[in-house]
């Protein structure tokens, strides 16, 4: 694994400069406002800079300010005072609007654009079109070898497809921009239409198919090219696109029966097409085979000199699968999206020596998210017939059996006991252990412990830097975090796609096609085995109050969906999954609750406090609104239903 320091530098190109943070790989992003197109495509070096400009529009999802899914749903909450202008948090509170829409990536406004955060996605598509058009002209960039020309065109085609997908996921039907509209175009040419979702999907998939042939199977120059597009990435995103197209939001959604444009064209189909699930399953399997063919595998944390317990090894195998740089599970990470600041926001002080400035703990998972994780028996807490979680405020004292997860002798919520390893790997809480590389005992015994009541060192008594639920996000913090000045957090490139995601995509789509076959169970069980759980059949048969649940398509659908919500907790995927499953209306209309973070004593702290009553209006909130100004400028565009 290549290691290098976190550094920043300026790249000067033409008449402008851009700031870029880089770590263990480099995509040298340059600004869009190059002097002339002719200059950009005279020499190989200049053309490569333009290619990296096309990459620069990839959303920086390692930053809570720009990862829509992190705060727009119900997975993380924060107090009202810290970072008060976050658009995604306003969406979560029901404050989306048509005047100045939050995350207006259609126009690139209102957190849609900014230095180093080019969320003007259509501008990114325009740059891709310019790049493809010029590189397809073999009279340009004459010092560029044919194999590189083909590869670079394929990369730009992928990015063009990805940006269309990003817009479609938010807005549904969108204009397809296959070629840039000339400056001298007529008003009729400029006033484009939104195209039906099915046509947009076909366009995206065709572009991805075109790109695959000329992309490398893997990155060999890991010192300079990590993060650039490969065949497994393109095939994986194709599977993700087709899974979205097959899901209830866009596949036979009766809520959109009247959603037509000014031509009378139906923009989202209202008749379900089962064949779409087969296409998604086939695409996911092809992506899995391509990834595994170049060595991808589920990450396992290796035993080290500290002789860690099996409990800790299992937890680190899960959490470090996300935070370990360029590990065997990662299909695609964005090296221009760094995570040091995100880790500051997640980390909780684990002793009096840790300051609240270093460990700001401002991202707070609600109690409902803590309940999402399985019991230690691998089934939901409301299904486990051997364990009771009926009393939310019940307390229990930890025993020696709990010592790798909860301090022995400590009293904490019953909800925090008898849970699966991913619960303890993802969440910290009052009384929980927090093993890191700098453990004071040099092992996972007698390691760091979180004390989270109001006046404790991990409590919420530090001005604006306070946690509002009593749960802290452990998963996103790399285990090498240390209490030092300088670089306490080891930044990692934000993972966009992992092999585990492909496994669960395949299981989900195949279950819709064939029901709970052995193959479906196998791919879900691969994820569960890494998480230290028994397979689905064994767990449900032995421990569930619904022992045959996994034998029906609907039952297995519920199991797979919960498995996704657990496996990808805090990665920003929950928001999008609940939308495509059409479950957002039920999940985003429940109260956001947490422990009473103002409590000093057990009797005060372990009381449930309601922080917010979410409001999600269906079908309106399933799609982003177009701004009123955009609709005035182009009368051929129609607004999304409900706005």
Secondary structure, DSSP 4 states (H G I P E B T S, - for coil): ------EEEEEEETTEEEEEEESSS------S--S-HHHHTSSHHHHHHHHHHHHTTS--TTSTTT-HHHHSSSS-B--SSTTTT-HHHHHHTT---SSS-TTBTTTTBSSS--TT----HHHHHHHHHHHHHHHTSTTSSTTS-HHHHHHHHHHHHHHHHHHHHHHHHHHSSB---SSPPPTT--HHHHS--PBPHHHHHHHHHHHHHHHHTTS-SS-S-TTT-TTS--HHHHHHHHHHHHHHHHSTTTSS-GGGTT-B-TT--BSS--S--THHHHHHHHHHHHHHHHHHHTT-----PPP-TT---HHHHHHHHHHHHHHSTT-TTEEEEETTS--HHHHHHH----STTS-TTT-----B--HHHHHHS-BTTSS-TTTBTT-----TT-EEE--GGGTTTB-TT-EEEGGGSSB-HHHHHHEEETTBB---TT-TTSSSSS--B---STTSTTSS-STT---SSSEEE-TTS-TT--S-SS--S---PEEEEEHHHHHHHHHHHHHHHH-S-HHHHHHHHHHHHHTT---HHHHHHHHBSSTTGGGSHHHHHHHHHHHHHHHTTTTT-HHHHHHHTT-HHHHTTSEEEEE-TT-SSHHHHTSEEEEEE----TTGGGSPPPPHHHHHH-TT--PPTT-
